[in-house]
Amino acid sequence: MSQHKSLKMSGGGLQKKRSVLKRWERIDELRKQGRYQDGAPVQHLPKTKASA
């Protein structure tokens, strides 16, 4: 069975940048920005932009 053309990946299968970060990635980004201190709760973290 073939794959529908709208589902095929273009550009040789290169992945796009993910727009959603894992919790540990968000914490690392917040640490770099100085907006998270060790020992702070990990729930209800502020939003962060996914870096390139």
N, CA, C and O atoms as a GROMACS GRO file, in nm:
protein
  208
    1MET      N    1   0.085  -0.117   0.000
    1MET     CA    2   0.000   0.000   0.000
    1MET      C    3   0.090   0.124   0.000
    1MET      O    4   0.189   0.130   0.073
    2SER      N    5   0.054   0.221  -0.081
    2SER     CA    6   0.136   0.342  -0.088
    2SER      C    7   0.088   0.446   0.013
    2SER      O    8  -0.023   0.438   0.066
    3GLN      N    9   0.175   0.541   0.037
    3GLN     CA   10   0.144   0.646   0.134
    3GLN      C   11   0.083   0.766   0.060
    3GLN      O   12   0.128   0.802  -0.048
    4HIS      N   13  -0.018   0.826   0.120
    4HIS     CA   14  -0.083   0.943   0.060
    4HIS      C   15   0.019   1.056   0.047
    4HIS      O   16   0.104   1.074   0.134
    5LYS      N   17   0.010   1.133  -0.063
    5LYS     CA   18   0.110   1.236  -0.090
    5LYS      C   19   0.115   1.344   0.017
    5LYS      O   20   0.219   1.407   0.036
    6SER      N   21   0.004   1.368   0.089
    6SER     CA   22   0.005   1.471   0.193
    6SER      C   23   0.081   1.426   0.318
    6SER      O   24   0.116   1.508   0.402
    7LEU      N   25   0.105   1.295   0.331
    7LEU     CA   26   0.174   1.242   0.449
    7LEU      C   27   0.323   1.223   0.426
    7LEU      O   28   0.399   1.202   0.520
    8LYS      N   29   0.365   1.231   0.301
    8LYS     CA   30   0.507   1.210   0.272
    8LYS      C   31   0.589   1.330   0.317
    8LYS      O   32   0.542   1.444   0.312
    9MET      N   33   0.712   1.303   0.362
    9MET     CA   34   0.802   1.409   0.407
    9MET      C   35   0.879   1.461   0.287
    9MET      O   36   0.931   1.383   0.207
   10SER      N   37   0.885   1.590   0.275
   10SER     CA   38   0.962   1.650   0.167
   10SER      C   39   1.098   1.693   0.218
   10SER      O   40   1.120   1.700   0.339
   11GLY      N   41   1.188   1.720   0.128
   11GLY     CA   42   1.321   1.768   0.168
   11GLY      C   43   1.412   1.658   0.216
   11GLY      O   44   1.505   1.685   0.293
   12GLY      N   45   1.390   1.537   0.174
   12GLY     CA   46   1.481   1.428   0.212
   12GLY      C   47   1.464   1.379   0.353
   12GLY      O   48   1.554   1.315   0.406
   13GLY      N   49   1.352   1.406   0.416
   13GLY     CA   50   1.327   1.355   0.550
   13GLY      C   51   1.387   1.438   0.661
   13GLY      O   52   1.403   1.388   0.773
   14LEU      N   53   1.422   1.563   0.635
   14LEU     CA   54   1.476   1.648   0.741
   14LEU      C   55   1.368   1.682   0.841
   14LEU      O   56   1.253   1.708   0.804
   15GLN      N   57   1.403   1.680   0.969
   15GLN     CA   58   1.306   1.710   1.073
   15GLN      C   59   1.292   1.860   1.092
   15GLN      O   60   1.389   1.936   1.079
   16LYS      N   61   1.171   1.901   1.124
   16LYS     CA   62   1.146   2.041   1.158
   16LYS      C   63   1.187   2.066   1.302
   16LYS      O   64   1.207   1.972   1.380
   17LYS      N   65   1.198   2.193   1.337
   17LYS     CA   66   1.224   2.229   1.476
   17LYS      C   67   1.098   2.201   1.557
   17LYS      O   68   0.988   2.237   1.517
   18ARG      N   69   1.115   2.137   1.671
   18ARG     CA   70   1.000   2.109   1.757
   18ARG      C   71   0.954   2.239   1.821
   18ARG      O   72   1.035   2.321   1.862
   19SER      N   73   0.823   2.256   1.830
   19SER     CA   74   0.770   2.378   1.891
   19SER      C   75   0.737   2.359   2.038
   19SER      O   76   0.704   2.456   2.107
   20VAL      N   77   0.746   2.237   2.087
   20VAL     CA   78   0.715   2.209   2.228
   20VAL      C   79   0.838   2.148   2.292
   20VAL      O   80   0.898   2.054   2.239
   21LEU      N   81   0.876   2.201   2.408
   21LEU     CA   82   0.993   2.152   2.479
   21LEU      C   83   0.953   2.057   2.591
   21LEU      O   84   0.844   2.069   2.647
   22LYS      N   85   1.040   1.964   2.622
   22LYS     CA   86   1.022   1.877   2.738
   22LYS      C   87   1.046   1.962   2.864
   22LYS      O   88   1.105   2.069   2.856
   23ARG      N   89   1.000   1.913   2.978
   23ARG     CA   90   1.014   1.990   3.102
   23ARG      C   91   1.161   2.021   3.132
   23ARG      O   92   1.194   2.134   3.168
   24TRP      N   93   1.248   1.921   3.118
   24TRP     CA   94   1.390   1.945   3.148
   24TRP      C   95   1.451   2.044   3.050
   24TRP      O   96   1.541   2.119   3.087
   25GLU      N   97   1.403   2.046   2.925
   25GLU     CA   98   1.454   2.145   2.829
   25GLU      C   99   1.408   2.286   2.867
   25GLU      O  100   1.484   2.382   2.853
   26ARG      N  101   1.284   2.297   2.915
   26ARG     CA  102   1.234   2.427   2.959
   26ARG      C  103   1.312   2.477   3.081
   26ARG      O  104   1.345   2.595   3.089
   27ILE      N  105   1.342   2.387   3.174
   27ILE     CA  106   1.417   2.427   3.293
   27ILE      C  107   1.557   2.473   3.253
   27ILE      O  108   1.605   2.574   3.304
   28ASP      N  109   1.622   2.401   3.160
   28ASP     CA  110   1.755   2.443   3.114
   28ASP      C  111   1.750   2.581   3.050
   28ASP      O  112   1.837   2.664   3.075
   29GLU      N  113   1.647   2.605   2.968
   29GLU     CA  114   1.633   2.735   2.902
   29GLU      C  115   1.608   2.846   3.004
   29GLU      O  116   1.664   2.955   2.993
   30LEU      N  117   1.524   2.817   3.105
   30LEU     CA  118   1.497   2.916   3.210
   30LEU      C  119   1.621   2.945   3.293
   30LEU      O  120   1.643   3.059   3.335
   31ARG      N  121   1.704   2.842   3.318
   31ARG     CA  122   1.829   2.862   3.392
   31ARG      C  123   1.922   2.955   3.316
   31ARG      O  124   1.984   3.044   3.375
   32LYS      N  125   1.932   2.936   3.184
   32LYS     CA  126   2.017   3.021   3.101
   32LYS      C  127   1.971   3.166   3.108
   32LYS      O  128   2.053   3.258   3.104
   33GLN      N  129   1.839   3.186   3.118
   33GLN     CA  130   1.782   3.321   3.125
   33GLN      C  131   1.782   3.377   3.266
   33GLN      O  132   1.752   3.494   3.286
   34GLY      N  133   1.816   3.293   3.366
   34GLY     CA  134   1.818   3.337   3.504
   34GLY      C  135   1.679   3.346   3.566
   34GLY      O  136   1.659   3.418   3.664
   35ARG      N  137   1.584   3.274   3.510
   35ARG     CA  138   1.445   3.280   3.558
   35ARG      C  139   1.405   3.157   3.638
   35ARG      O  140   1.288   3.143   3.674
   36TYR      N  141   1.500   3.066   3.668
   36TYR     CA  142   1.470   2.946   3.746
   36TYR      C  143   1.585   2.921   3.842
   36TYR      O  144   1.701   2.922   3.802
   37GLN      N  145   1.552   2.898   3.968
   37GLN     CA  146   1.653   2.866   4.068
   37GLN      C  147   1.635   2.720   4.110
   37GLN      O  148   1.524   2.667   4.110
   38ASP      N  149   1.746   2.655   4.144
   38ASP     CA  150   1.740   2.517   4.191
   38ASP      C  151   1.651   2.508   4.314
   38ASP      O  152   1.656   2.595   4.402
   39GLY      N  153   1.570   2.404   4.320
   39GLY     CA  154   1.481   2.384   4.433
   39GLY      C  155   1.344   2.444   4.412
   39GLY      O  156   1.253   2.420   4.492
   40ALA      N  157   1.325   2.521   4.307
   40ALA     CA  158   1.193   2.578   4.277
   40ALA      C  159   1.102   2.468   4.223
   40ALA      O  160   1.151   2.371   4.165
   41PRO      N  161   0.969   2.481   4.242
   41PRO     CA  162   0.879   2.377   4.191
   41PRO      C  163   0.886   2.366   4.039
   41PRO      O  164   0.907   2.466   3.969
   42VAL      N  165   0.868   2.245   3.988
   42VAL     CA  166   0.876   2.223   3.844
   42VAL      C  167   0.740   2.228   3.776
   42VAL      O  168   0.731   2.217   3.654
   43GLN      N  169   0.634   2.245   3.853
   43GLN     CA  170   0.502   2.262   3.794
   43GLN      C  171   0.478   2.410   3.768
   43GLN      O  172   0.536   2.496   3.835
   44HIS      N  173   0.393   2.440   3.672
   44HIS     CA  174   0.353   2.577   3.638
   44HIS      C  175   0.472   2.664   3.598
   44HIS      O  176   0.485   2.778   3.642
   45LEU      N  177   0.560   2.608   3.514
   45LEU     CA  178   0.674   2.684   3.465
   45LEU      C  179   0.627   2.789   3.366
   45LEU      O  180   0.528   2.768   3.297
   46PRO      N  181   0.696   2.903   3.359
   46PRO     CA  182   0.659   3.002   3.258
   46PRO      C  183   0.687   2.951   3.118
   46PRO      O  184   0.770   2.863   3.098
   47LYS      N  185   0.618   3.007   3.022
   47LYS     CA  186   0.636   2.967   2.882
   47LYS      C  187   0.773   3.010   2.833
   47LYS      O  188   0.826   3.113   2.874
   48THR      N  189   0.831   2.930   2.744
   48THR     CA  190   0.958   2.963   2.683
   48THR      C  191   0.949   2.936   2.533
   48THR      O  192   0.873   2.849   2.490
   49LYS      N  193   1.026   3.009   2.456
   49LYS     CA  194   1.033   2.986   2.312
   49LYS      C  195   1.133   2.875   2.284
   49LYS      O  196   1.236   2.865   2.351
   50ALA      N  197   1.102   2.792   2.186
   50ALA     CA  198   1.197   2.687   2.146
   50ALA      C  199   1.311   2.753   2.071
   50ALA      O  200   1.289   2.826   1.975
   51SER      N  201   1.434   2.727   2.116
   51SER     CA  202   1.549   2.789   2.051
   51SER      C  203   1.584   2.713   1.924
   51SER      O  204   1.547   2.597   1.907
   52ALA      N  205   1.655   2.778   1.836
   52ALA     CA  206   1.689   2.719   1.706
   52ALA      C  207   1.794   2.618   1.717
   52ALA      O  208   1.834   2.559   1.616
   0.00000   0.00000   0.00000
